[in-house]
Amino acid sequence: MTSKEARDTFIKYFAARGHRIVKSSPVIPQDDPTLLFTNAGMNQFKDIFLGKRERPYPRATSCQKCIRVSGKHNDLEEVGIDGHHHTFFEMLGNWSFGDYFKEEAIRFAWELITEVYQLPKDRIYASVFTDDIESERIWSKFLPNNRILKFGMKHNFWEMGDTGPCGPCTEMHYDRGEDFGRIEDGCFINSGCERFVELWNIVFMQYFRDEDGNLLDLPMKNVDTGLGFERLVAILQNGKTNYDTDIFLPIIRRIEELSGIEYTEKTAMPFRVISDHIRMLAFSIADGGIPSNDGRGYVIRRILRRAARYSRMLDVKEPILYRLIPKLTELIGDIYPELQQREQHITDVIKSEEEQFNETLDRGLDIFKKLANKAEENGSRTIWGEDVFRLYDTYGFPVDLTQIMADEKGLIVDMQGFNREMEKQRARAREASSFEVTHTLTSDWKTVKETDTHSVFVGYEKVAVEANVVKYGQDGEFYLLVLDRTPFYPTSGGQASDRGWITGKEMRFSVEEAFRDGETIIHKGKLISGDIEENVVAKIDVNRRIATARNHTATHLLQAALRELLGEHCHQSGSLVEPERLRFDFSHSKPLTDEELLEVERLVNDSILSDIPVDIYECPYEEAMEKGAMALFSEKYDEIVRVVEVPGVSRELCGGTHINRTGEIGMFIIISETGIASGIRRIEAITGTSALEYIQHQRNIMSEILSSLNCPKEKVLDRIESLLEQIKGLKREKEQLALTASSANITKIIENAPQVENSRLIVHRFNEMTRDVLFKQLDIIKSNLPSGIAVLFSKTADDKVAIIAYVTEDLRLKHSISAKDIVVEIANVVSGSGGGRDDIAQAGGKDIDKIDDAVEEAKRLLARLMVR
C-alpha cells in the first residue's frame, strides 16, 4: 500500500462513519499564540475541549501537519539517530465531542488496523491506564490478556496542563519481530527498543483536574486520537525504518544524486536528518514562517543550519537543501497545495539562508578545528565557553553544531562558561535597551461612579457620545480617565488610537492617547480647565479618525496586492497605521524591484479608483476561515470575529476603523521598501492629503533643481550626468594628491611600528580617504613588509569607518593568524562587519566616534595574537 493510499484509507474509513473531514491547520498556529508550532492533531480542537467554543459537529477526522522541535514535545535530538522520530510528521486522528466514547473508539481502531490495513492480529498489543478497567474489558474482546498491559500516569494518562481536561489513554503497539530485539533481553512495550512501535494513542478526556489536583467528572466526555502516519506506512511497506518508505526514499535518492554518495546503513544519519528537516522547513515556510533570530524564526533557522551542517558530512559544500524542494513538491504537492503555490518562495528563502550560512560554516569550521587542536594539544580536551561564545556571537555558529562536532572528536564543551558569557551579553543588552513605555499611576484611582469598569466601545457607530466618568487617576502630568462608554478607538492591532476631547460643564480634557488595560479603555491626556466631572461628552478628532481609516483600509489593499503579485507566502508580520502614514511588514525573501513596486502601487490605486464599498460584518471564526479570510498568526480570536472585506480584493479579520468606500482613500504612494530582518520586508506608504502634499513637495523640489541647474526639464538628466563626471574627475585628482602626500610617510610608519620576533605590527589611522586609496597605501606597505601585520583605518567621505588588514605568509603559517578574524573582531568596536581572506580582509563600521577605540583594540589584539 502506498503512503497516499494509507492516508486516504484512514480518512475515508472515518468519513463513512459520520466523521466530518477537517482540513489540516497550518503548522504556524493561526489562533493560538501559546504555541510555536502545531504539534498535535488536537490543537485546532483545543478550544472545544476547553469549552470555549461550540462544537460544530459531533465527530471529526483529519490528517494534521505537525512539528515537534522545542519544549516538552521535542523530538529534534532523536532525529537521524533512530528510525522513527521526526521534526515534521503527519498525525492521523479521529475525534468525538461528547458523542461516542471508549467502546466505539477502541473498536474503530481495532477494525481499521486489523481488517482494513490487515495488520496481523497476533502482532498487536494494547496498553491501558492501571485504573481503567473499562478499556481493559473492551480490549479483552479482541486480545488475549497477556497482550493487554497496564501502565501508570507516565505512559497512559494524558493531561493538557496542570489544570484542565485530562483522562486515561490506551495505546496500540505493533510487534515488528525478533529481528528488532528479544523479549528475553528486556525489549518490550515502553522499553525504548526498536521492536515494539507505539502506533496509535487514544485519549479519553473524562476528567477535569482542578487547582487542588482533584479529578472531577466532565459532563461531556471526549475522544482524542493520534495515529503516527510515518510509522504506519513503515509497517505497511515493511520498511526497516520510517525512512525506508515512499515518504522519504524519493528525497533520499535525490540527495544521493546531489552528493554522489550512496545511502547505506553506514551513511544513513545525514540522509535521514536532511530528508526529515527539509520537510519541516518547507511546511513551516509555506505556512508563513521565516528564519530569524528569535521565536519560531530562530527554530526554523536552527533546523536549516543543522541540515546544512549534515550536508557537509556528505562532502557537499555547495547549497543543496533548496534543490530538494521540487522533489518534495512532486511527492505531496497534490495533497498539500500550499507547497505548489509557494514553491518558489520556499526555494528562495532556503537558498538565501544556505548561502549566508555556508560562509559562516566555512569560517566556523576553520576556527573550530584550531580550537579542537588546541584542546587536544594542551591535554584539557575541553573547548572553553569563551571560545564557544565567540563562535556563536561573532560567526553565528550554532552551539548545538559545536557540541556535535566536539562529540565526534571526543571533546568536552564548557557549556557553563558559554552560559556565563550569554548572560553577560543579555545584561549588556538590558543596559543598552530603550525603556519600555508604561503607564504608572502616581496617585490611587478615584472612583466617581460605582459601575462595571469594562468600557463599552461605541466608536464604530459614533464619533461623539454622552458618558459617565467611572474613575480617574494621575500619571505624572497626565490624567487617566475611564468612561462607561467611549467612541475613542484604543491603540490596537497596529492602529494608533484616536485623539479628541472629553468635556463637561466646566471641564475640558484633551485626550492624547487611548489604550486598553484588559477590557477597560483608559484615556490619557491633560486637564486643560475645570475639574473632573461625572457627566461628560466624549468626542474624537474626526479628521484624524478619517485619515487613520484611509491608511488602515489601504494596508488591507496593499497586502492583497503583494499576495497577488508576489505570491501567497506574503503574510503580515507587523504594521503601523497612523493618520500621516502607514507601515507594513511582510514575509518575502528578497527586495522588491522598481518594477514590482510600481505594479504594487498600480494595483492598490486601481482598487481605489474602482470606489468599491467596504463591507464590515461579524460571523463565526470558522466561517470566516472557510471563506478565506486573512488572520494574524500571533492573534487569538474569539468565536465571533469582525471581518473587513473589500469584495473581490481583500478579506481580513480586523478590529480597526475603516472608510466606507475605497475611493475615499484618494491616492496611494509607496515612500520606501526596505529589509528589516532576514526574510522580512517593510513598505512605508502614504494616502489622501499626505499623498497630495508629497507630490506637491516633489514638484517644488524639481522646480528648485531646474532653477539651480539653469536648464529645461527635458535636459536635466544630461546636465546632472555632466556634473557627476566633473565631480569624479575632481575626486580622482584629490585622491592622487592624498596618495602622494601620505606615501612619503609610509617608510616612517613601518619603521615606527613595534617589532616582535622580527615582525612589524603596524596599526595606523589615516585622515579621510576612500577605500581605494587606503588599499593603495596598503600595497606600498606590503612591498616593504617582509614579515608582519598591518591594520589600517580611515574615515570615509560619508562619515563611516574603513578598515583593512594584511598578514604576511610566515605569520599565517606559524601563528595561524587570519586577517579576516582581525577585521571581524575590530569591526565590532565601530558597530560594523567585515570579511575577506586569511591574507587580506576589509571591514566597515557605522560608529565613527569609536574609530580611536578600534585603533587601540587593534594594537591590543595584535599583541595577543603574536604570543599565542
Phi, psi and omega in degrees: 000130179285163179297323179296319178294322180296318180294312181297321182299316180299309184297317182293324180301311183282329177298323180291347180248033170082017180266132175289130176281118182251129180295146176300135173282161179298156177285343170266108187303131183272337185221030179216087182293353179281347183250136171287313181222153172294120186240005178200157180295334184280351185306316184286350178254006187302318182294332176292315179297326181277355179079015182270348183219141179293145177279119183281347179205151184279339182223146180213155173218152186199158167242104190261133171286129183228149174229130176230104182221358183207163177072205184299316181266081187232108182256007189303310187291342180274342186294127180095331180281310175256184186254008185222009173258144184217154171281322175242136177207167176253136181244113174279139183206157171225146185226146172236127179252086180073016182257256178281167181223227194297314184303306184289321182299315180291320179296318177302313184296314181298315182296315182294315184291316188266329184260324181271306177282344175058043172282143183302130183294330182283359176261357186265133172238154175233140172245144180226162176290142185312317185266003184270079184294325183296313179297321177300318180296318181294317180296331182294345175288338186244334188231149173290158185301329183285354176245018171243111189247144180255135177225164183268204186301322185300316187258331190229035171218126187252135178226139180285330181189194179296328174230163176116187182300143179198175178169172179289157175228155175238143184236143173261132178240147181243131180270115183273357175104169187292343176299340183254003178149156182247136180299324180297335181269011178093008179275115181203186181302133177063019178268348180094000179279166187279346187291313185260115184258125173289118188258311189222130177246127182241115185257132178252100181277093184242354182235164169232123179268122181273182185294339178270002179087004180284145176261117180250143179293135176277142178292328179241117182268134185241158176239133179227117183237156177214121178247120182292111186297313183297322179293319178300313182296321179300320179290315181297326182261008178056040179277139179296324174226173176299334183284344181266048181223173181286359174285318187251328188302321177299325177290317179298320178297324178292322177296321176302316180299318184284330185262336184076012180245138183278143176281111179227176177301323183287324184261007193300321192303307179298325178298317181293314181300313184294315182294330175286308187297327183294330177290316179299316182295314183299314183287323180293321179287320178300326182269012172111357177285160180208138179298135179203191185258007177210165176058215182293335177297324178291323179297316179298315179297319181296317179296318180299316181291327177296316178296318179298320178297319180290334176295332176293334177290345175259015180060031177257118181258340177274152177301130178234344186301314183296337182281356177270345185298316178303321179294318179297317179297320178299323184288310187228017179295333178285333179277321179239086186299342178299333177292319178292315184295328187242022184303314182294320178297314179301314180299314182297316182296313182294319180298315180300314180295319180298314182297317179296318184285331181302319178295316177299317182296316178302310182294318180296321178296321178297313182293319178300318180301317179295318180294320180294317178299318180298317180296324179285321182293319183274359174082356182284334184051030182233133171263115191286153185304322180298321179288321178298319179295320179297319175301317183288312189280317184277323186249001179064029185273118185301137182296322182294332175291320176301318180294318179299312182292325177295317178301318180300330181261005180071030181254161180256139175258126180282080183290330177298315178296321178297314181297326176296317179295322178297320180294322176299318180296319179297321179296318178297321180294320180296321181292324185274344186288150178286151183289151177275135180284124177230165178247107184248126179287129174266000173212161180291156174298139175248120182279132178257320182219125180289113180194173175292127184276004176287102185295137175270121179271121181242015188288347176290328184257332188230148176256347177215147184204146171281137184213171175246137173283122181275313179199166178209160177208185181235144175232084185066235180280351182261151171260151174242122182243141173241127178252159178284336175210149186206145173268356185283118176285123181278153177309123184192144174059026180089351181269131177293152183285163171291159168235169179160215187225146167240120186233152174231205179295312179245341187282137173222112187239122180271118180273114180270332184200148171234137181213161182265143167232094190067235179269356183267135175262124182251134180257120181253132181182198184239139176277105185282321179204158179074189177245168178294127180247162181281311184265119186223169170243126178256124183224129182275161171285103187296320181297320177295316180301314182296317180297319178294318180298320176305311183291328181290314177296322178298326178297320177297316179296323180296314180298320179297319180294318179297318180291325178292318185277315188261334181129163184286356176289345181287103179244145176295130175240006178166156177200159173220123180241114179235170179296325186275334188198172172227152178226131184227121178258136184212158181278122175195142193274349184211162180297149175283140176287165177302321180295320179293320179297318178297321181291320176300314179300318181294317181299317179295314181293330174298317178295325179293313182294334179287348176050056184278135175297140177264117181266130177235125183207166177249147178200167177300146182305312184296324178296318179298319180294320179296331178280355178091021180294143176278138178227153177280133182299327188274355185267151173252123187253150175284173180295322175257127185239159178262126183248132174249117186236131167254099190310130179081355183235306190212147175213115184223149168282124187201137178256006185278181180262145186218160176282171184276326180223148183298332180299336181291345178292328176085293185201149181231125180230128175277127181267321182203158174220121185220167173261135180246348176193169179300121178078007179236124178250158180229130174246132172248137185211167179225159181221177171053225183294330176298320179293319178297315179298324179296314179297317179297321178296316178299322179295319179295319178298316180298321178297319179293322178297314181298320180294318181292321181279345178056052179212158178290160185303320184289347180255003189295321181293318178298321181293318180295317179299321179296317179294322179297321177297320178297318180297318179300318179298317179295323178296320179297319178297317180296319180295321180294321178295318180295321180294317180297318183292318186276336181300327180297337182269352185301316181301316179296321180300316180294313184296326183276351182289143177298152185236131177229118180052047178067014178247134179272136177249096187263120172231117185215140176252125174265160173288181187308125174201159180285166179296324179298316180293323178299319178294325177295323175298318180296321179303319179295317180297315181303319182289347181242016185234093180293327179211128178156186178230138176235128174235116185246141180237151171200150171277138178262171185296335181264025177061036173249173180253130174252134180228133171226150181223150179219137178231128180290158188299321183298322180285329177296322182281314187286316186249003183053040180272134182240129177299325181295316177301321183296310184290326180297317182291317182290326182299332179302327183296326184252026178055049182229193179208163182203181181186180179144212182247177178292331182274322182214138183208164180217160179211164176226153179222154183268332190266088183295334181292343182259011184298321179292325175297321180294322178299314180294321178297322178298318179298315180295320182296314181298321179297319179293319183297327184282347182251000183274000000 
